[in-house]
Amino acid sequence: MTSTLDPANPFAAASTLPYELPDFTTIREEHYLPALRAGMDAERAEIEEIVTNPEAPTVANTLEALESAGQLLTRAVTVFYNVASSDSTPGLEDIEETIAPELSAHHDAIYMDARLYARVRALQDAVDAGELALEADTAWLLHTLLVDFRRSGIELDAADQDRLRELNGKLTSLEAAFGRKLLAGANAASVLVDDAAELEGLPEDAIAAAAAAAATRGHEGKYLLEMQLPTQQGVIASLSRRETRERVQQASMTRGATGDDNDTRQIVIDLARLRAEHARLLGYDHHAAYIAEDATAKTTGAVNAMLSRLAPAAVANARREAGDLEVALAREEGDDAELRASDWAYLAEQVRKERYSLDDAALRPYLELDRVVTDGVFKAANLLYGISFAERSDLVGYHPDVRVFEVFDGPVGEQDKGLGLFLADFYTRESKRGGAWMNNLVDQNHLLDQPPVVVNNLNIVKPPAGEPTLLVWDEVITLFHEFGHALHGLFSDVRYPSQSGTEVPRDFVEYPSQVNEMWAWEPAILTSYAVHHVTGEPMPAEWVETMLASRLFNEGFGTTEYLAAALLDQAWHQMSPEQVPTSVDEVLPFEAAALDAAGVGFAPVPPRYRTTYFNHVFGGGYSAGYYSYIWSEVLDADTVTWFEENGGLNRANGDAFRKKLLARGGSVDPMVAFADLRGRDPEIAPLLTRRGLDA
């Protein structure tokens, strides 16, 4: 049954706002489901026109027609999933539960359409026969499209295709359910404190923010420590009372294994088993093999080799760091005290303060959010790429906290048209999922003449009204990291929508964002944004020197907690369906056994994400792909060396990085783009040095 969309629905036509920014002043919850369903119907009709075209397949009537199809659905789905992640409601959660399997079936209907596949295949046959010459981006589009058809089951028989459709629907629904339970579980796990004395050591502005958070949830006069997505909670570094730290740590580490409505263990088992069956159906040994093939890693052997090479040295470094912390713990708690995960961040700060006369509490007054963004993130982009930013208070985001910036390819006001829009949503809230991420609201492409509209989401605790937002150093790095993703979207200069910006393999997409982190440390940038929010005094020069000198401090912990999560992800996804645990009571024992087997089972350093709240893997798009961060970091560290060898922060380097890599998006083999920039394949040595693993 074909549904028609009310012309009054905001998604019925492209937005008339600048850059096609969705008109959030008119979009209501009741608009999504009709638009999503009408969008699927419209795209199916457009596909039908392609496959019934009596003319022989051409780039225009097949590839370009396919790339142009589905614009209504794209408008609705991009906004829906952005808002569902950033400002969810029970109504949006219900819509997601309803629409997820329908969208999965819609995708299957396209990529299992033998008629469409035949037209695409005919183009490749013509290329192979020398009858058709394609431009490089079109040839790459054709190649990746044929891979997508095969990986979507086009070569399976009818019975197996039916089973694949069933699996895809179930998997999509389970992933959505995991995210809903995780958000509810995180809110439930937030730690409510009755007495401010229990927060001893926490900076005053952080205590005020905790009081405001408690009041928002109806607990006037109390203090709420809101749960962040990773295992390690930022407040632990400051909390001097061990019992409070342990309470926060346990609340974090038991999420999803609480035996209540927010327990995720059954979903984890079901996802692991169904993903394994899905992979087997398509001819792969396991889900991890299916994922790796479509990434730059290509094989799980390559992934395992990388992780197993790094793990022993990382754990050895973490154990050495633990020895220093045990000395500090004995001073505070006595010789019999055993180092716990809840002690690590706090004691590490004490050791850092003792060793380097510096800690996060001292830094925070110099790291005010607006200053970091304007004189740090934006300034680095200006010096590297020549772009500038103007806040557009006349344009409205999807939440009052969202700020909209117009981005110009040169000084503000000197161009007829800007480059695109950047939306910044920095603050945490009860309705936002944890973590930090970048989304596109509009994908840059020349085929439809659309400039980019990109969004960065973070989860910084919002201070009381009128108070400054003071950051810890990790949040500064996250700002630069996520803006690296934003630049990938903003600088996209491609013909086809499906090749826009960050439409690259998972184990490549983190690379540009990781490179952008280097500018947070660049002295010319750091001294610009690291200014005391009250006095205006710059951060003392000796502090800056100390920060640069102490970059390897606690790196054993950081690398080990990351590798533990990456190895855990692989353990869940390198199994056959028969090997997957069958009972919820087996989930945590499986996790412990997997960590021990990989050599990263070290209790004071738990995985960055435990199984039951590993949203990247069980609720997001990184299943069997969490290794991507360290894989991308090989490219990142090598590229940082390239910048340093060529003079660092200057326009020539920025323009080269933009032209050879960022602008090309997914229009070329990503490793070809890297080699074009670097002049060779990547080398691992810079990463080993950066993480202290080359000793």
Solvent accessible surface area in square Angstrom, and as a share of the most:
residue,aa,sasa,rsa
1,M,233,1.04
2,T,102,0.59
3,S,44,0.28
4,T,128,0.75
5,L,30,0.15
6,D,88,0.46
7,P,123,0.78
8,A,84,0.65
9,N,11,0.06
10,P,35,0.22
11,F,7,0.03
12,A,34,0.26
13,A,67,0.52
14,A,46,0.36
15,S,25,0.16
16,T,140,0.81
17,L,58,0.29
18,P,51,0.32
19,Y,20,0.08
20,E,49,0.22
21,L,0,0.00
22,P,14,0.09
23,D,43,0.22
24,F,22,0.09
25,T,73,0.42
26,T,61,0.36
27,I,19,0.09
28,R,121,0.44
29,E,68,0.31
30,E,120,0.54
31,H,36,0.16
32,Y,8,0.03
33,L,43,0.21
34,P,64,0.40
35,A,0,0.00
36,L,0,0.00
37,R,90,0.33
38,A,5,0.04
39,G,0,0.00
40,M,7,0.03
41,D,17,0.09
42,A,36,0.28
43,E,24,0.11
44,R,99,0.36
45,A,56,0.43
46,E,62,0.28
47,I,7,0.04
48,E,73,0.33
49,E,127,0.57
50,I,10,0.05
51,V,18,0.10
52,T,79,0.46
53,N,39,0.20
54,P,134,0.84
55,E,115,0.51
56,A,76,0.59
57,P,38,0.24
58,T,63,0.37
59,V,32,0.18
60,A,64,0.50
61,N,24,0.12
62,T,0,0.00
63,L,0,0.00
64,E,46,0.20
65,A,32,0.24
66,L,24,0.12
67,E,28,0.12
68,S,35,0.23
69,A,14,0.11
70,G,3,0.03
71,Q,71,0.32
72,L,27,0.13
73,L,16,0.08
74,T,65,0.38
75,R,57,0.21
76,A,0,0.00
77,V,34,0.19
78,T,33,0.19
79,V,2,0.01
80,F,0,0.00
81,Y,72,0.27
82,N,2,0.01
83,V,15,0.09
84,A,14,0.11
85,S,22,0.14
86,S,0,0.00
87,D,33,0.17
88,S,15,0.09
89,T,52,0.30
90,P,107,0.67
91,G,22,0.21
92,L,7,0.03
93,E,45,0.20
94,D,89,0.46
95,I,21,0.11
96,E,31,0.14
97,E,91,0.41
98,T,55,0.32
99,I,0,0.00
100,A,2,0.02
101,P,46,0.29
102,E,55,0.24
103,L,29,0.15
104,S,13,0.08
105,A,56,0.44
106,H,9,0.04
107,H,85,0.38
108,D,2,0.01
109,A,49,0.38
110,I,14,0.07
111,Y,40,0.15
112,M,13,0.06
113,D,20,0.11
114,A,69,0.53
115,R,113,0.41
116,L,0,0.00
117,Y,47,0.18
118,A,57,0.45
119,R,22,0.08
120,V,0,0.00
121,R,82,0.30
122,A,41,0.31
123,L,5,0.03
124,Q,35,0.15
125,D,71,0.37
126,A,22,0.17
127,V,46,0.26
128,D,98,0.51
129,A,67,0.52
130,G,68,0.65
131,E,137,0.61
132,L,52,0.26
133,A,101,0.78
134,L,39,0.20
135,E,113,0.51
136,A,87,0.68
137,D,26,0.13
138,T,4,0.02
139,A,42,0.32
140,W,63,0.22
141,L,8,0.04
142,L,1,0.01
143,H,85,0.38
144,T,43,0.25
145,L,13,0.06
146,L,21,0.11
147,V,31,0.18
148,D,57,0.29
149,F,0,0.00
150,R,87,0.32
151,R,20,0.07
152,S,16,0.10
153,G,1,0.01
154,I,18,0.09
155,E,119,0.53
156,L,38,0.19
157,D,89,0.46
158,A,77,0.60
159,A,74,0.57
160,D,47,0.25
161,Q,22,0.10
162,D,85,0.44
163,R,69,0.25
164,L,1,0.00
165,R,89,0.33
166,E,82,0.37
167,L,0,0.00
168,N,26,0.13
169,G,15,0.14
170,K,90,0.38
171,L,18,0.09
172,T,40,0.23
173,S,35,0.23
174,L,32,0.16
175,E,47,0.21
176,A,12,0.09
177,A,17,0.13
178,F,0,0.00
179,G,26,0.25
180,R,47,0.17
181,K,63,0.27
182,L,14,0.07
183,L,27,0.13
184,A,45,0.35
185,G,9,0.09
186,A,19,0.14
187,N,34,0.17
188,A,76,0.59
189,A,19,0.15
190,S,13,0.09
191,V,6,0.04
192,L,43,0.22
193,V,0,0.00
194,D,92,0.48
195,D,76,0.40
196,A,39,0.30
197,A,44,0.34
198,E,48,0.22
199,L,0,0.00
200,E,94,0.42
201,G,47,0.45
202,L,13,0.06
203,P,29,0.18
204,E,153,0.69
205,D,35,0.18
206,A,23,0.18
207,I,41,0.21
208,A,38,0.30
209,A,6,0.05
210,A,5,0.04
211,A,34,0.27
212,A,35,0.27
213,A,14,0.11
214,A,0,0.00
215,A,38,0.30
216,T,114,0.67
217,R,59,0.22
218,G,66,0.64
219,H,71,0.32
220,E,145,0.65
221,G,63,0.61
222,K,74,0.31
223,Y,40,0.15
224,L,10,0.05
225,L,9,0.04
226,E,44,0.20
227,M,22,0.10
228,Q,58,0.26
229,L,9,0.04
230,P,40,0.25
231,T,0,0.00
232,Q,29,0.13
233,Q,6,0.03
234,G,47,0.45
235,V,41,0.24
236,I,0,0.00
237,A,19,0.15
238,S,27,0.17
239,L,0,0.00
240,S,34,0.22
241,R,84,0.31
242,R,32,0.12
243,E,117,0.52
244,T,4,0.02
245,R,2,0.01
246,E,41,0.18
247,R,107,0.39
248,V,2,0.01
249,Q,1,0.00
250,Q,81,0.36
251,A,22,0.17
252,S,0,0.00
253,M,31,0.14
254,T,57,0.33
255,R,4,0.02
256,G,5,0.05
257,A,24,0.19
258,T,74,0.43
259,G,62,0.60
260,D,77,0.40
261,D,122,0.63
262,N,28,0.14
263,D,24,0.13
264,T,0,0.00
265,R,38,0.14
266,Q,88,0.39
267,I,14,0.07
268,V,0,0.00
269,I,1,0.00
270,D,26,0.13
271,L,0,0.00
272,A,2,0.01
273,R,91,0.33
274,L,13,0.07
275,R,5,0.02
276,A,4,0.03
277,E,45,0.20
278,H,17,0.07
279,A,0,0.00
280,R,120,0.44
281,L,38,0.19
282,L,28,0.14
283,G,68,0.66
284,Y,32,0.12
285,D,122,0.63
286,H,29,0.13
287,H,12,0.05
288,A,1,0.01
289,A,22,0.17
290,Y,31,0.12
291,I,38,0.19
292,A,2,0.01
293,E,55,0.25
294,D,66,0.34
295,A,6,0.05
296,T,21,0.12
297,A,8,0.06
298,K,122,0.52
299,T,74,0.43
300,T,20,0.12
301,G,47,0.45
302,A,34,0.27
303,V,1,0.01
304,N,57,0.29
305,A,61,0.47
306,M,24,0.11
307,L,0,0.00
308,S,67,0.43
309,R,140,0.51
310,L,1,0.01
311,A,3,0.02
312,P,88,0.55
313,A,36,0.28
314,A,0,0.00
315,V,13,0.07
316,A,39,0.30
317,N,21,0.11
318,A,0,0.00
319,R,127,0.46
320,R,152,0.56
321,E,34,0.15
322,A,4,0.03
323,G,32,0.31
324,D,61,0.32
325,L,5,0.03
326,E,88,0.39
327,V,90,0.52
328,A,4,0.03
329,L,2,0.01
330,A,34,0.26
331,R,149,0.55
332,E,83,0.37
333,E,78,0.35
334,G,32,0.31
335,D,131,0.68
336,D,143,0.74
337,A,29,0.22
338,E,138,0.62
339,L,14,0.07
340,R,100,0.36
341,A,11,0.09
342,S,0,0.00
343,D,0,0.00
344,W,1,0.00
345,A,23,0.18
346,Y,16,0.06
347,L,0,0.00
348,A,6,0.04
349,E,21,0.09
350,Q,57,0.25
351,V,11,0.07
352,R,34,0.12
353,K,108,0.46
354,E,120,0.54
355,R,127,0.46
356,Y,61,0.23
357,S,89,0.57
358,L,3,0.01
359,D,16,0.08
360,D,26,0.13
361,A,53,0.41
362,A,35,0.27
363,L,0,0.00
364,R,27,0.10
365,P,34,0.21
366,Y,27,0.10
367,L,0,0.00
368,E,30,0.13
369,L,4,0.02
370,D,64,0.33
371,R,93,0.34
372,V,0,0.00
373,V,5,0.03
374,T,77,0.44
375,D,37,0.19
376,G,0,0.00
377,V,6,0.03
378,F,14,0.06
379,K,73,0.31
380,A,3,0.02
381,A,3,0.02
382,N,59,0.30
383,L,69,0.34
384,L,1,0.00
385,Y,5,0.02
386,G,13,0.12
387,I,0,0.00
388,S,17,0.11
389,F,34,0.14
390,A,27,0.21
391,E,84,0.38
392,R,55,0.20
393,S,110,0.71
394,D,94,0.49
395,L,15,0.07
396,V,74,0.42
397,G,7,0.07
398,Y,27,0.10
399,H,40,0.18
400,P,127,0.80
401,D,26,0.14
402,V,14,0.08
403,R,73,0.27
404,V,3,0.02
405,F,12,0.05
406,E,18,0.08
407,V,0,0.00
408,F,19,0.08
409,D,66,0.34
410,G,10,0.10
411,P,76,0.48
412,V,74,0.43
413,G,63,0.61
414,E,128,0.57
415,Q,55,0.24
416,D,159,0.83
417,K,126,0.53
418,G,11,0.11
419,L,35,0.17
420,G,0,0.00
421,L,0,0.00
422,F,5,0.02
423,L,0,0.00
424,A,0,0.00
425,D,0,0.00
426,F,9,0.04
427,Y,36,0.14
428,T,28,0.16
429,R,34,0.12
430,E,86,0.39
431,S,25,0.16
432,K,6,0.02
433,R,80,0.29
434,G,21,0.20
435,G,24,0.23
436,A,35,0.27
437,W,21,0.07
438,M,28,0.12
439,N,39,0.20
440,N,25,0.13
441,L,9,0.04
442,V,14,0.08
443,D,35,0.18
444,Q,10,0.04
445,N,1,0.01
446,H,107,0.48
447,L,49,0.24
448,L,47,0.24
449,D,112,0.58
450,Q,33,0.15
451,P,23,0.14
452,P,4,0.03
453,V,0,0.00
454,V,0,0.00
455,V,0,0.00
456,N,3,0.02
457,N,0,0.00
458,L,3,0.02
459,N,27,0.14
460,I,5,0.03
461,V,63,0.36
462,K,94,0.40
463,P,19,0.12
464,P,38,0.24
465,A,108,0.84
466,G,87,0.83
467,E,93,0.42
468,P,39,0.25
469,T,9,0.05
470,L,19,0.09
471,L,0,0.00
472,V,43,0.24
473,W,24,0.09
474,D,106,0.55
475,E,35,0.16
476,V,0,0.00
477,I,32,0.16
478,T,42,0.24
479,L,7,0.03
480,F,1,0.00
481,H,21,0.10
482,E,9,0.04
483,F,3,0.01
484,G,1,0.01
485,H,16,0.07
486,A,0,0.00
487,L,3,0.02
488,H,1,0.01
489,G,2,0.02
490,L,1,0.00
491,F,4,0.02
492,S,7,0.05
493,D,86,0.44
494,V,5,0.03
495,R,69,0.25
496,Y,0,0.00
497,P,23,0.15
498,S,59,0.38
499,Q,6,0.03
500,S,0,0.00
501,G,0,0.00
502,T,28,0.16
503,E,92,0.41
504,V,22,0.12
505,P,34,0.21
506,R,104,0.38
507,D,0,0.00
508,F,4,0.02
509,V,10,0.05
510,E,5,0.02
511,Y,0,0.00
512,P,3,0.02
513,S,0,0.00
514,Q,16,0.07
515,V,2,0.01
516,N,11,0.05
517,E,44,0.20
518,M,27,0.12
519,W,1,0.00
520,A,0,0.00
521,W,35,0.12
522,E,44,0.20
523,P,67,0.42
524,A,56,0.43
525,I,0,0.00
526,L,0,0.00
527,T,69,0.40
528,S,20,0.13
529,Y,0,0.00
530,A,0,0.00
531,V,13,0.07
532,H,39,0.18
533,H,71,0.32
534,V,108,0.62
535,T,87,0.51
536,G,45,0.43
537,E,105,0.47
538,P,77,0.48
539,M,9,0.04
540,P,40,0.25
541,A,67,0.52
542,E,108,0.48
543,W,59,0.21
544,V,9,0.05
545,E,113,0.51
546,T,29,0.17
547,M,5,0.02
548,L,62,0.31
549,A,79,0.61
550,S,10,0.07
551,R,112,0.41
552,L,91,0.45
553,F,41,0.17
554,N,39,0.20
555,E,39,0.17
556,G,1,0.01
557,F,17,0.07
558,G,17,0.17
559,T,0,0.00
560,T,0,0.00
561,E,18,0.08
562,Y,4,0.01
563,L,0,0.00
564,A,0,0.00
565,A,0,0.00
566,A,0,0.00
567,L,26,0.13
568,L,0,0.00
569,D,0,0.00
570,Q,7,0.03
571,A,27,0.21
572,W,3,0.01
573,H,3,0.01
574,Q,51,0.23
575,M,19,0.08
576,S,27,0.17
577,P,22,0.14
578,E,125,0.56
579,Q,119,0.53
580,V,5,0.03
581,P,13,0.08
582,T,115,0.67
583,S,41,0.27
584,V,46,0.26
585,D,105,0.54
586,E,74,0.33
587,V,0,0.00
588,L,51,0.26
589,P,80,0.51
590,F,42,0.18
591,E,4,0.02
592,A,53,0.41
593,A,62,0.48
594,A,17,0.13
595,L,17,0.08
596,D,95,0.49
597,A,94,0.73
598,A,37,0.29
599,G,46,0.44
600,V,1,0.01
601,G,35,0.33
602,F,26,0.11
603,A,89,0.69
604,P,15,0.09
605,V,1,0.01
606,P,10,0.06
607,P,5,0.03
608,R,59,0.22
609,Y,15,0.06
610,R,43,0.16
611,T,0,0.00
612,T,1,0.01
613,Y,0,0.00
614,F,1,0.00
615,N,13,0.06
616,H,39,0.17
617,V,0,0.00
618,F,1,0.00
619,G,24,0.23
620,G,31,0.30
621,G,45,0.43
622,Y,20,0.07
623,S,13,0.09
624,A,1,0.01
625,G,1,0.01
626,Y,4,0.02
627,Y,2,0.01
628,S,0,0.00
629,Y,44,0.17
630,I,1,0.00
631,W,44,0.15
632,S,0,0.00
633,E,11,0.05
634,V,13,0.07
635,L,3,0.02
636,D,2,0.01
637,A,4,0.03
638,D,0,0.00
639,T,0,0.00
640,V,19,0.11
641,T,35,0.20
642,W,28,0.10
643,F,0,0.00
644,E,114,0.51
645,E,116,0.52
646,N,73,0.38
647,G,60,0.57
648,G,12,0.12
649,L,33,0.17
650,N,50,0.25
651,R,118,0.43
652,A,77,0.60
653,N,7,0.04
654,G,0,0.00
655,D,55,0.29
656,A,25,0.20
657,F,4,0.02
658,R,43,0.16
659,K,155,0.65
660,K,70,0.30
661,L,3,0.02
662,L,3,0.01
663,A,14,0.11
664,R,66,0.24
665,G,6,0.05
666,G,10,0.09
667,S,17,0.11
668,V,26,0.15
669,D,47,0.24
670,P,10,0.06
671,M,54,0.24
672,V,79,0.45
673,A,4,0.03
674,F,0,0.00
675,A,33,0.26
676,D,69,0.36
677,L,10,0.05
678,R,29,0.11
679,G,68,0.66
680,R,78,0.29
681,D,105,0.55
682,P,40,0.25
683,E,88,0.40
684,I,38,0.19
685,A,58,0.45
686,P,29,0.18
687,L,0,0.00
688,L,23,0.12
689,T,81,0.47
690,R,79,0.29
691,R,35,0.13
692,G,20,0.19
693,L,17,0.08
694,D,81,0.42
695,A,135,1.05
